[in-house]
Amino acid sequence: MEQTIDPTLGPVLARTGDERAVLESFLDFHRAVLLRKLRGLSDADAGRRLVPSATTLAGLVKHLTLVERNWFPTLLAPEPGDVYLTSDEDAVASFTLGEQDTIAGLTEAYERACARSRAAAASFDLDHVVPHPQLGEVSLRWILVHMIEETARHAGHADILRELTDGESGAL
């Protein structure tokens, strides 16, 4: 019996692609997993604290929106007003939800940030190096690998929070 591959699994489809295709497909896959964790939830469920920290499903999306902005456009293609955020306070604040934070609004902001990240990265080859305020220099390759790690780690957190919310689990 021939095995079929689920076409939603970008990394599987890129399994024989070049390095960039593999890196970008894994990052996009984890970005999509994160957003899938919000599907079917109310704003209240997405903002509910289920662990001792302030981590919530909605807060994870808000945090990763800031992370996307910080690592791609701010470093690779900054616009006026873009500032690289380095403090622990900025990181903690990025998880904090306000009354205006809804699943729809957070999802839209995250999708915009990811699109801006893709556009910024597309302008450079993987060996392109930029200054980084804490690390000295980083390559686009390093940024992509770091963002895969960061996004996958938080998608795992989201999976646990979703399971605690209503029992749903898994990448798809």
C-alpha positions, -999 to +999 in steps of 0.1 A: +000+000+000+014+033-011+017+059+017+004+094+010+017+126+025-005+152+040+000+183+019-003+205+049+031+193+061+054+217+044+086+202+059+077+169+044+071+184+010+105+202+013+123+170+023+145+172-009+146+209-012+176+232-007+186+245+027+165+276+025+134+258+015+138+233+044+145+261+069+116+283+058+091+254+056+099+243+091+094+278+104+062+283+085+049+249+098+055+259+134+039+293+128+008+275+115+008+250+144+007+279+168-023+295+151-041+262+149-040+260+187-064+290+188-090+275+164-124+271+180-115+288+213-132+318+228-111+349+236-117+340+273-103+304+268-073+317+248-065+342+276-070+318+305-040+312+327-035+274+333+000+274+346+017+294+374+034+318+349+015+344+329+017+322+298-016+318+279-024+307+244-032+342+233-001+355+251+021+331+232+008+345+199+013+381+211+048+373+223+058+356+190+045+386+171+071+407+189+097+381+184+090+380+146+094+418+144+125+418+165+144+392+146+135+398+110+125+433+100+142+451+129+175+435+121+173+429+083+151+457+070+144+483+097+118+510+092+118+543+110+108+536+146+119+500+147+139+493+178+154+460+188+140+451+222+165+434+246+152+437+281+135+410+302+107+435+309+100+437+271+098+399+269+075+396+299+053+424+287+049+408+253+029+380+270+006+404+288-029+407+274-050+438+273-088+442+270-083+449+232-064+416+226-087+392+208-080+360+189-089+377+157-067+407+163-037+387+176-039+363+147-040+391+122-011+409+139+009+377+139+002+369+103+012+404+093+044+401+113+052+368+097+046+382+062+069+411+070+095+386+083+092+366+051+096+397+029+126+409+049+143+375+047+136+371+010+159+400+002+190+383+015+210+351+011+215+328+041+250+340+046+240+376+049+253+389+083+238+418+103+249+435+135+230+423+166+230+444+198+238+415+221+255+389+200+277+410+178+267+396+144+242+370+132+236+355+098+201+351+082+207+313+085+212+317+123+181+339+126+160+312+108+173+284+129+168+305+161+132+313+150+125+277+143+136+268+178+117+297+194+085+291+175+086+253+179+092+257+217+062+280+221+040+259+198+048+230+222+037+252+251+005+261+231-001+224+226+000+217+263-022+248+271-047+237+245-048+202+259-054+216+294-082+238+279-103+212+261-083+181+256-072+189+220-036+181+212-013+174+183+003+195+155-027+192+132 
